[in-house]
Amino acid sequence: MFGYQKAQVVKHFQLGPMDTGSSEVQVALLTFRIRELTEHFKAHPKDVHSRRGLVTLVNRRKKLLAYLREKNPDSYTKLITELDLRK
């Protein structure tokens, strides 16, 4: 992920002007990284080492979403709809 894209994602999902590490921002960054890796695997289906990293990212995002659903359900539903995760 390029620095500009990362900054745009953080800016869009941050809760305050100095927020860079809230659960919402972390989930958004993980989602965009997961989408990039998914595109990578369309061109490189045998890249097993990167696939392991993808599974790690998906599991980390899953844990953060579970935490967010427990602590702040309104923010969770807003984030899910914005990122288009559940259908």
N, C-alpha and C positions, 0 to 999 in steps of 0.2 A: 504494500500500500504506500503510495506516495505521500509525502508530508502534507501537501495541499489537500488531498482527499481526506486524510486523517483529521486535519484541522477543521474541515467543513463538517465532518460527521460529529466531532466533539462540539462544535459551535451549535449545531442543530439540536442536539440532545442534552446539552448541559442544563442544569437546574439553576445555576447562578453564573455570574461573570467569571469566577475563578474555579468553577467545577470542571475537573478533568478526570475524576476517578469514581464518580457515583455509579451505582449499579446500572442505571439506564445508559450511561455513556459506554461502560464496559460491554454491555450486551450489544449495543449498536456497532462498536468497533469489531467485536468478535463476529457479528453477522456479516459485515462487509468483508472481513478476511476469509470467512467460510465461503462466501460467494465467489471470491477470487480464486480460491483453491479448487472449487467445483469446476470453474471454467478451465483451470489448468489441467484437470484430470480428463477433460474431453479431448485434449490434444496429447496427453501423456498417460494413458490408462495403466501402464505398468510401474508407475512411480510409487512403490510401496512405502518408502520412507516418508514421503510427504503425506501419504494417506494416513499414516499413524499420527502425524501432527494434526491432520484434519479431525480425526476422531477425538484427540485431546481437546481441540478447540470446541467441538460440539458438546462434549461433556462439561466443559467449564461453563459454556453458555447455558446449558441445561440447569446446572446448579445455581447460577445467578438468577435465572428466571424463576426457579422454585423459591429462592429467597425473596425475590421481589413480589411474587404472588402472595407470600405469607405476610410480609411487612407492609406492603402498599398496593393493594389490589387495583386501585384506580390507575396508578402509574403503570402497573403491569398490563392492563387491558389497552391503555393508550399506546404503549410501546409495541405490543403485539400487532395492533392494527397499523401503526406507522411503518413497521418493518416488514409487514405482510408475512408473518411467520406461521400462524395457524389459519386454516381455511375451513 
